[in-house]
């Protein structure tokens, strides 16, 4: 599923390329409330309210976030179309992971003390544009009040391969 591919673009009868592009099975990202440096995820609390500093999630409850880049879904969705109107999983062998970070070492640019957060659902975001995924996860019981920083990961497994990918950017939700 990983490798390279040659890409050629034809625009107004003019050909550009070929260029070699790297292909990976997924590169997840979480949508944020505002463009820029604010890391607050677009998240909905278990009670259906928008998550934020003025409306934080309770520890132990489920929070829904949305993102893209998790790879194929089942059923597949046509480009430019809409996801099916009901919950449907990511493609075979693909898992969305939410990882908690305990320590970030800025000097070495390393995350240390990473653990999994229970994911309740990972799949298409019903009736949204193809490529938008929804991830529902449980807020850890032992997290401190304030901003809870997490990293989206994606994992692909088949009979011969186990691959994981973690993008460089995480997101936060507010917790009380």
N, C-alpha and C positions, 0 to 999 in steps of 0.2 A: 504494500500500500504506500510505502514511501519510495522516493526516487526522484528522477528528473523527467521532464517532458520538454519537447520543442514546441514553441508557440509561434504561430504566424498570424498576423492581423491583416485583414484586407479591408480598407476603408476608401470609398469612392474610387474603386478600381485600382488603388495603389497598394502594393504589398509591403508590409513592414515585418522584418524578421527573416529567418527564424531566430528566436532567442531561447536560451535554455532557462527553464524555471524549475525550482525545487518544488516537489509535491510531497505533502505530508497528509496524514489521515484526518487531521483536525488542528485547529488553532483557536481555542475558545476565548471569548471575551464577554464581559458582563456589561449590559447597558447601564449608564449612569444618569443621574437626574439632570446634571448640567454639564455642558462641554467645558473642558479645561482641566484644572488640577483637582477639583473636588472629586473625591473617590466614592461618595455616597451612591450606592447602587440604586437603580430603579427597582424597588422591592415593595411587596405587599405583605403586611402582617397577617397572621392567621385569622384575625377578626375582620379582614377585608379592607383595612385602612392603609394608606400610604405610609411606609416606614420613613422615619427621619428623626432628627434630634428632638423635635417637639412631640413625636409620636413613636417612641421606641418599641421594639418587640420585647415580649416577656421571654425570659430564659426558658428553654424547654419547648417553646412553641415552634410551629412551622412557618417559615418565611419563603415566599416565592420570588425568584429573580428571573430576569430574561436576558438572553444573550444570543450569540451566533458563533459559528465556527466549530461546532461539535461533530461535524461529519454527516454521513448519510442518516436518513430517518426511515422508519418502516411504518407505513408505506412511503415510498419516495414522493417528492413533491415537484411538480413541473416548475421550471424557472419562470418567475414572474407571476406564479399562481398563489393560491392561498393554502395554508395547511388545512387538513381535514378538520371538521368542527368538534371533534372529540379527542381526548388524550390518546396519543400513540407514541411508542417508544423510539429511542434512537435505533439506528440500524444494528443488525446482528454483530455482536462482539464489541460494540461501542458502549462505554460507560462514562457518564459525567461524574466527576469527583469534585468535592469541595474540600479544600485543605485549610486547616487552621495553622497559623504561623505564631509560634511562641516568641521567637527572637529573630530580629533582622540585624545582621552585622553589616553596617554600611561601609566599613573599612574594606571588607573583603567582598561586598556585594553578594552575600549569601544569606539564604533563609535557613534558620536552624530550628529544630524542635517542631517539625511539621507533623500533624496528625489529621486523619480523616474525620469529617463531620458527616453524620448520617444523612444521606440523600434519600428522600421519600419518593420523588418522581423526577425523571429526566427524560424529556422527549419533546415533541413538537409543542409549540404554543398554539392551542386550538384557534382556528379561524384567523390567525395572523399571517403575514406574508411569509412565503416559503423561506426557510433559512433561519427563522426565529425559533429558538428553543426556550423552554421553561424548565427551571430547576427549582424544586421545592426541597428545602433542607431544614433540619432541626437545629435551632440555636442551642449551643452547648449550655448545660446547666451551670458549669463552673466559670463561665466567661464573666469578666468584670463589666460593670455598667459603663456605658459610653459607646465608643465606636469599636465594632468588632470587625477586624480586617481578615479577609479570606482570599484565597486564590482559586480560580477555576482551573481544573485539570481535565484532560480527556484521556481515556485509556482505550486501546484497541487490542483485542485478544482473539486469536484463532488457534487452530491446532498446532501451528508452528511459530507463532509470533506473539510477544507481549510488548507493546510499545506504549509509552506515556509521553504526554507533552504538556508543559506548563508554560503559559505565556508570561512575559515579564511584568504585567500589570495585574493587580488585584483590585478589590473593591471593599467597601465597608457597608455595614448596616448599623443602625442605632439600637442599643440594647439597654433595658432598664434593670 
